[in-house]
Amino acid sequence: MGILRAVLDVLIPIKGIGIDELSLVLERVRGVEGVNITVKEIDVETESILIVIEGRDIDLKEVERELLNYGGVIHSIDQVISGKKIVEIPEFLYEL
């Protein structure tokens, strides 16, 4: 089934594309069915954003290419879920 969800910590230029437009760009990537972008921090020249992408067989290389096209850089990949279904982190692990 490939990648079902990816959570990316991304840095984008403040004077570049807005998160509304970026979400529409990423929505067109092969396998993507939904995109959630949340601003974590705003600096003078950059925004730190959290991108959650869900779908079926998501092409992460294409996601990265699109981000680079708009001056974005993946700081880290914080979660990847693949397989036939989405497996969530059990609640008890949040308490550890």
NORPE-V164911 format. One record per pair of residues at least 24 apart in sequence whose ideal C-beta (glycine too) atoms are under 10 Angstrom apart, sorted by sequence separation. I is the first residue (numbers start at 1). J is the second residue. D is the distance in Angstrom with one decimal. If there is no record, write none. Layout:
BEGIN
[[I:J:D] [I:J:D]]
END
This chain:
BEGIN
[[29:53:7.8] [31:55:4.6] [32:56:8.9] [58:82:9.0] [12:37:9.5] [26:51:7.1] [30:55:8.7] [31:56:5.5] [32:57:9.7] [33:58:8.7] [46:71:9.2] [47:72:9.5] [57:82:8.9] [6:32:9.4] [27:53:8.9] [29:55:8.3] [30:56:9.7] [31:57:4.4] [32:58:5.7] [46:72:9.7] [49:75:9.6] [52:78:9.4] [4:31:9.0] [10:37:8.5] [12:39:9.7] [22:49:8.2] [26:53:6.4] [30:57:7.5] [31:58:4.1] [32:59:8.2] [46:73:9.2] [48:75:7.4] [51:78:9.8] [52:79:8.4] [54:81:8.6] [3:31:7.2] [14:42:7.0] [19:47:7.7] [23:51:8.4] [27:55:9.2] [30:58:7.6] [31:59:5.6] [35:63:9.6] [50:78:7.9] [2:31:6.7] [3:32:9.9] [4:33:9.4] [5:34:9.5] [7:36:9.3] [8:37:9.6] [11:40:10.0] [14:43:7.4] [18:47:9.5] [22:51:8.2] [29:58:7.0] [30:59:4.5] [31:60:9.1] [1:31:9.9] [10:40:9.5] [11:41:9.5] [14:44:7.4] [15:45:7.7] [16:46:9.3] [19:49:6.3] [23:53:9.6] [29:59:5.9] [32:62:8.9] [9:40:7.8] [14:45:5.6] [15:46:9.6] [16:47:8.8] [29:60:8.8] [30:61:9.9] [31:62:8.5] [32:63:7.6] [11:43:9.0] [13:45:6.4] [14:46:5.9] [19:51:8.9] [26:58:9.7] [29:61:9.6] [30:62:6.0] [31:63:9.3] [54:86:7.7] [13:46:6.0] [14:47:5.7] [29:62:4.8] [30:63:9.4] [11:45:9.8] [12:46:6.7] [13:47:7.8] [28:62:9.3] [29:63:5.4] [11:46:5.3] [12:47:5.3] [29:64:9.8] [10:46:10.0] [11:47:7.3] [12:48:8.4] [26:62:9.2] [29:65:8.8] [10:47:8.7] [11:48:5.8] [12:49:6.2] [26:63:6.2] [29:66:6.2] [10:48:7.6] [11:49:7.7] [25:63:9.6] [28:66:8.2] [9:48:7.1] [10:49:5.2] [12:51:9.7] [9:49:7.9] [10:50:7.6] [26:66:6.1] [8:49:8.5] [9:50:6.1] [10:51:5.5] [25:66:5.4] [26:67:8.0] [8:50:7.4] [9:51:8.1] [25:67:8.8] [7:50:6.9] [8:51:4.5] [7:51:7.3] [8:52:8.0] [22:66:8.3] [25:69:8.1] [26:70:9.9] [6:51:7.9] [7:52:5.2] [8:53:7.3] [22:67:8.0] [25:70:7.1] [6:52:7.6] [7:53:8.0] [26:72:10.0] [5:52:6.9] [6:53:5.0] [7:54:9.8] [25:72:10.0] [5:53:6.8] [6:54:8.3] [22:70:6.4] [4:53:9.4] [5:54:4.9] [6:55:9.2] [17:66:10.0] [21:70:8.4] [3:53:8.5] [4:54:6.5] [5:55:8.1] [17:67:9.7] [22:72:7.6] [3:54:9.4] [4:55:7.0] [3:55:7.9] [4:56:6.7] [6:58:6.1] [8:60:8.6] [17:69:9.1] [18:70:10.0] [2:55:8.9] [3:56:8.5] [4:57:8.3] [5:58:7.9] [10:63:9.7] [17:70:4.5] [2:56:6.8] [3:57:6.6] [4:58:7.3] [6:60:6.0] [10:64:9.6] [16:70:5.5] [17:71:7.8] [1:56:6.4] [2:57:3.2] [3:58:4.3] [8:63:7.5] [12:67:7.6] [16:71:4.8] [17:72:8.2] [1:57:6.4] [2:58:6.7] [3:59:8.2] [8:64:8.8] [11:67:9.4] [15:71:8.9] [16:72:7.8] [2:59:8.5] [3:60:6.2] [6:63:7.2] [10:67:6.1] [13:70:8.2] [14:71:9.9] [2:60:9.5] [12:70:6.8] [13:71:4.5] [8:67:8.1] [12:71:6.2] [13:72:8.0] [3:63:9.6] [11:71:9.0] [12:72:4.4] [13:73:9.6] [11:72:6.7] [12:73:7.9] [10:72:5.2] [11:73:5.0] [10:73:6.8] [11:74:8.3] [8:72:9.3] [9:73:9.9] [10:74:5.6] [11:75:5.5] [9:74:7.3] [10:75:6.3] [8:74:5.5] [9:75:4.4] [10:76:8.9] [8:75:8.1] [9:76:4.5] [10:77:9.9] [6:74:9.8] [8:76:7.5] [9:77:7.8] [7:76:9.2] [8:77:5.8] [9:78:5.7] [7:77:7.3] [8:78:7.0] [6:77:6.6] [7:78:4.5] [8:79:8.8] [6:78:8.7] [7:79:3.9] [8:80:9.5] [6:79:6.9] [7:80:7.7] [5:79:6.8] [6:80:5.3] [7:81:8.9] [5:80:7.1] [6:81:7.8] [4:80:8.7] [5:81:4.2] [6:82:9.3] [3:80:6.1] [4:81:4.9] [5:82:8.4] [3:81:7.2] [4:82:6.0] [3:82:4.9] [4:83:6.9] [2:82:6.0] [3:83:9.2] [4:84:8.5] [1:82:6.8] [2:83:8.7] [4:85:7.6] [5:86:6.0] [1:83:5.7] [4:86:5.3] [5:87:9.6] [1:84:5.1] [4:87:9.1] [5:88:9.8] [1:85:8.4]]
END
